[in-house]
Structure formats: structure tokens, C-alpha cells
Amino acid sequence: MPRPIDATHDPALRSWVESANQPDADFPIQNLPFGVFRRPGSSQARIGVAIGDQILDLVQCHGEGLLQELPMVVKDACLAPTLNLLMFLGREASSSLRQRLSDVLRSGAEIPSAANLLVAMSEAELLLPASMGNYTDFYASIFHATNVGKLFRPDHPLLPNYKYVPIAYHGRASSLVPSGTPIPRPNGQRKRPEEAEPSFGPTRSLDYELEVGFFVGQGNALGESISLNTAEDHIFGLCLVNDWSARDIQAWEYQPLGPFLSKSFATTLSPWVVTLEALAPFRCAAFSRPLEDPAPLPYLADAVNAEQGGIALTLEVYLRTAQMREQSLEPVRISRGSFQQMYWTIAQMLTHHSSNGCNLCPGDLLASGTVSGSEPGSQGCLLEITRRGSEPLQLPDGETRSFLLDGDEVIMRGYCEKPGFARIGFGECRGVIS
């Protein structure tokens, strides 16, 4: 079930952290996403909460007695070096902690040594938010699936199972990296259509994929499944994901078993996990399927999911080339789409994942697959934008791109906004091709 709207969403709330009160702030007091960071000069990983351009240090909050009224297990989770324990404790624990932090951070709160609780985000090292044993990548945008299918199968772009099954593959958890990590160009086998045999070397068709990730909170036992009407109780929160892809390696290797080396070299995550509690005001109806499409099978069908399973989340991709950096030019936006247009909801993805009894674990990452829309300019990867490189992207400084070149920086941003509520953001997910 979606989270309720409560006093923490009040648009009139203000924080004693002044940068959180700016109208365009990603991290106002109504957001309070969780992450993991290191203070300057420290090797200790700590849990923090983004507030304006600062990080609220939960270890420091615990030491000051500001979390005293919370259950011991929640206080202990705030001292851990990752979010896994907090995720394991479930919806009630994270909700109670978020409500307490809202009280701590609001204007007028009498907080001793308030400045000692904060670390400037620009000075901290932002880490992966959880220890992720598993990573599953879905293919939940019908517009992306159709656009890509047309490039390879013009007459039958969608395979027969697409409208029945939330398609996914098991990705490589060990190569998940935090935002800002340089991305080396991967090597692999690639074969152009005109070539008689494959060759081995650096990819010639490096691409990004704009995705939304969501973390498993409480998991399920092996052999048990998670019903659709309880699926969101097992989801802790969302982040941005860039699933870097080597398209030429992918085209050669993906048949018959799917992606392998074309995807496993790096996947970038944004550092802040926006909770489902924070997203409550921005829930919306799930994607409206055409009347001629089959209805989801019963285990993937639920009235509440149909009415409130979507998320009105705007997603943008920016590109900054090495030449643009040399000329001190700002990144240029190359796409904008909406997560509301996904064919499958996050609850349907998680339910299907567990439907065979697969045991999901706290901190497991599930990603949506490329987020693309029906309108021009809403495509979530260069493969779609440039039609497999045949129609290069024209950049304002005169450069063109079919695929990414060394030195290119890809920056992804996401935000939710709605009249009557404070805008909340996801921060950035960025990486430079090295």
C-alpha cells in the first residue's frame, strides 16, 4: 500500500538549515533522503540525511541524544555503516525515524550544538547507500522496448511475452559504483554486420541508460512470494541509476541468453535514497494500458496498484563533453521523461521477482530499465535518440554524438513537483568516461 500523506509533507514546514528552504532545493525538510558518507579526513562510513546542501550526521544525532525516543533497534541501525539494517527493520522503523528527523530539523526546534550535527555535502565523500548482494535490471518501459525492437526487428518490435511478463535479467552487483566514479571504457568482443568475424577491443558504441532504482527493505524467505498488495511494504526507497551499456558488445553477445559483459563493467547510483514516505504526495495512477492490450495476470493485478502505483517523477539527462568543459560551457539537457509512463509499476516488478519463491534481501537493488516516453526528447539512451548511431545528436557547440566518447560526462537528475506540496529532488547521478 502507498504511504499516507502526513504532517512531514506540510509545504509550510521550514528548516533551521537555511539552504533547505530554497524553492528549487532538491532536499527540503519534506524530503529527508538517507545515504552513507564519510566526513573529511575520516575512514568511518556513517549514515546521514540530506538537508539542503548539508548532511545531517545520524551518528552525531545519536550521540547528542536526539534519537532517544526511538526504539533501540532503530537507534542501533543509525550507527551502522550502511542502510541495510534500517532497511531490514521495515516500513514502521524508517517512517518513525523520518518523523523524528523532521522534528529535529524544523525551524524553531531547540537543538544544542546544531552546527556539530552537519557536514557540508561538498566536503563529504558520498558512498553507496547499502551493501548490495543482488542487482536485478528490468525492462519496464514499453516505449523503450518498442523503440529498440524497431531497430532490430522492424516488423515485430515487441516479443510476445512483453505485455504479460515484467522482463528482467540478473545484473552484476560488484560493479555498482557511487555517483562521480570515473567509468573506464570496457573491452569486449564486437562484430559489425559487414565484418566476417568478431574482434576484441574497446567498445565503439558506449551508451548510458536512464533508470530508476529501488531498494528492497524487508525481504522474503526462500520459497515464499510477496503479494502485490503488500509489495510496497518491502520497498525502502528509490534512487537514480545509470546502467552504462556497450551496445556493440551487447548486440553480439545477447543472443540467446541476454546481456553479459556489455553491462557488467559499471552501473552508477545516485547517493541519496528517497523514501516512499517522502514520495507519498506524488503517487499517481499506473500507466494506462491501451484497451487492446491484455490485462495483467491476477497475481499482477490490484485496484490500489492501478489507481496509485505510479510515481510522477520527472527525469532528465545532461551531457557535458571534454570540449564543453574546456570552454567552460554548462552541460546541455538531451532528454526529459517521466517515470509515470512505465508499463510495469515498482510493486509489479517486485511481486513478479518473488513470485517463484526467489528470496529478496534487504539492500537488494532492483532497477526499472531505461525510462523512455512516447514524445520526442523523452528517450532515455543514445541508442534510441540517435537510432543506433545513424542520426547523430547535434550539440550546441557544434559537436555531434552517436555514442559516448572519452571525456564525456553524463549527468542524470530527477525531481517531483505538484501544486500544494514542496518540490523534492533526487540529486545527481553522474560519471565521466575515462
Number of C-alpha atoms within 10 A of each C-alpha: 14 21 17 13 14 12 12 21 21 14 15 11 17 19 21 18 20 14 17 23 19 12 11 15 20 29 28 28 31 28 29 29 29 23 23 26 26 20 19 12 9 10 10 10 19 23 25 31 24 29 29 24 18 22 26 26 23 24 20 19 23 16 12 16 9 18 21 13 11 14 12 11 12 18 21 14 22 24 22 17 19 24 26 23 21 26 26 20 18 19 21 11 18 22 17 15 19 22 15 17 20 22 17 19 22 17 15 11 13 12 14 10 9 16 10 12 20 22 20 15 17 10 13 17 17 22 22 22 27 23 16 20 14 17 21 18 22 22 23 29 25 21 23 24 20 18 23 18 16 16 14 12 13 12 9 11 15 18 11 9 9 15 18 14 17 22 18 18 14 14 22 20 18 15 14 22 21 22 25 20 18 17 20 13 20 19 16 18 19 25 16 13 9 6 9 8 10 14 12 11 13 17 20 18 21 23 21 26 23 28 27 25 23 24 26 27 28 22 23 18 13 12 11 14 21 26 18 24 19 13 22 25 21 24 27 28 22 24 25 29 32 31 25 22 25 27 23 21 29 21 17 17 19 13 9 6 8 13 21 16 18 26 19 19 20 25 25 24 29 28 29 29 28 26 24 26 25 23 23 17 23 19 19 17 17 23 18 12 12 8 7 6 9 10 13 14 9 8 14 22 14 15 9 14 23 15 14 17 23 24 24 20 22 16 24 21 26 17 20 20 25 16 13 18 14 8 10 10 14 12 16 17 16 20 21 23 23 20 24 23 25 25 21 26 26 27 25 25 25 23 23 22 21 21 18 13 15 17 16 25 21 27 28 23 26 27 26 27 26 28 28 31 22 14 10 11 15 22 27 28 26 24 25 21 22 17 17 18 15 10 14 16 17 13 16 10 12 6 12 13 16 21 22 22 18 14 17 20 22 26 23 28 21 23 18 21 15 11 8 11 15 25 20 27 22 24 22 22 25 25 25 22 18 13
